Amino acid sequence: MEFDDYPAPAGKLSVHDKLGEIMARPQGKALVYRTLEQAEKHLTAQGKSMPKVSDVMLKMASGMRVTRIISMLGAAVPADAVKTLNAELNKIER
């Protein structure tokens, strides 16, 4: 998946930021958990399961950029979900 089409406005968060930077803001943390819930529902609808993502796992991934995490997940993350996630992140101040 290419990420050049996802804007990263100055002073706002985006999928180009590290997970820890996003989780450090209450709105960002809530968005991450909401996105994980949506991903689980999406996979369940396809008859697949998603492993439980614990707070420890999120902390371990905090130094990774969201784009890297999405790349590692591959086809499990639809492009439209990434677009929606980035648009929501773009509303959150740094």
C-alpha positions as CSV (number, residue, x, y, z in Angstrom):
1,M,0.0,0.0,0.0
2,E,1.3,3.5,-0.9
3,F,0.9,6.3,1.6
4,D,1.8,9.3,-0.5
5,D,-1.9,10.2,-1.0
6,Y,-2.5,10.5,2.8
7,P,-2.1,14.1,3.9
8,A,-0.1,15.1,6.9
9,P,-1.1,18.7,7.6
10,A,1.2,20.8,9.8
11,G,0.2,20.8,13.4
12,K,-2.1,17.8,13.0
13,L,-1.7,14.1,13.4
14,S,-1.7,11.6,10.5
15,V,-0.9,7.9,9.7
16,H,2.7,9.1,9.1
17,D,3.1,9.6,12.9
18,K,4.3,7.1,15.4
19,L,1.7,5.2,17.3
20,G,3.0,6.5,20.6
21,E,2.6,10.1,19.5
22,I,-1.0,9.4,18.6
23,M,-1.7,7.5,21.8
24,A,-0.3,10.3,23.9
25,R,-3.3,12.4,23.1
26,P,-6.7,11.4,24.6
27,Q,-8.5,11.8,21.2
28,G,-5.8,9.8,19.5
29,K,-5.9,7.0,22.0
30,A,-9.7,6.8,21.7
31,L,-9.4,6.7,17.9
32,V,-6.8,3.9,18.1
33,Y,-9.1,1.8,20.3
34,R,-12.1,2.5,18.1
35,T,-10.2,1.6,15.0
36,L,-9.1,-1.7,16.5
37,E,-12.8,-2.5,17.4
38,Q,-13.8,-1.7,13.8
39,A,-11.0,-3.9,12.4
40,E,-12.1,-6.8,14.6
41,K,-15.7,-6.4,13.3
42,H,-14.5,-6.2,9.7
43,L,-12.5,-9.5,10.1
44,T,-15.3,-11.2,12.0
45,A,-17.6,-10.4,9.1
46,Q,-15.2,-12.1,6.8
47,G,-15.1,-15.2,9.0
48,K,-11.6,-14.4,10.3
49,S,-10.4,-13.6,13.8
50,M,-8.1,-10.9,15.1
51,P,-5.7,-11.6,17.9
52,K,-6.3,-9.6,21.1
53,V,-4.3,-6.4,21.1
54,S,-3.2,-5.7,24.6
55,D,-1.9,-2.4,26.1
56,V,1.5,-4.1,26.3
57,M,1.4,-4.8,22.5
58,L,0.4,-1.2,21.8
59,K,3.3,0.1,24.0
60,M,5.7,-2.2,22.2
61,A,4.5,-0.7,18.9
62,S,4.6,2.9,20.1
63,G,7.8,3.7,18.4
64,M,6.5,2.5,15.0
65,R,4.9,4.7,12.4
66,V,1.2,3.8,11.7
67,T,2.1,3.4,8.1
68,R,4.6,0.7,9.0
69,I,2.1,-1.1,11.2
70,I,-0.5,-1.0,8.4
71,S,2.1,-2.3,5.9
72,M,2.8,-5.2,8.2
73,L,-0.9,-6.1,8.4
74,G,-1.2,-6.2,4.7
75,A,-4.6,-6.9,3.2
76,A,-6.2,-7.1,6.6
77,V,-6.5,-3.3,6.5
78,P,-8.7,-1.9,3.6
79,A,-7.5,1.2,1.9
80,D,-10.8,3.0,2.7
81,A,-10.2,2.3,6.4
82,V,-6.8,3.9,6.2
83,K,-8.2,6.9,4.4
84,T,-10.9,7.3,7.2
85,L,-8.3,6.8,9.9
86,N,-6.1,9.5,8.5
87,A,-9.0,11.9,8.0
88,E,-9.9,11.5,11.7
89,L,-6.2,11.9,12.8
90,N,-6.0,15.1,10.7
91,K,-8.6,16.6,13.0
92,I,-6.4,16.1,16.1
93,E,-3.9,18.8,17.1
94,R,-0.3,17.7,17.8
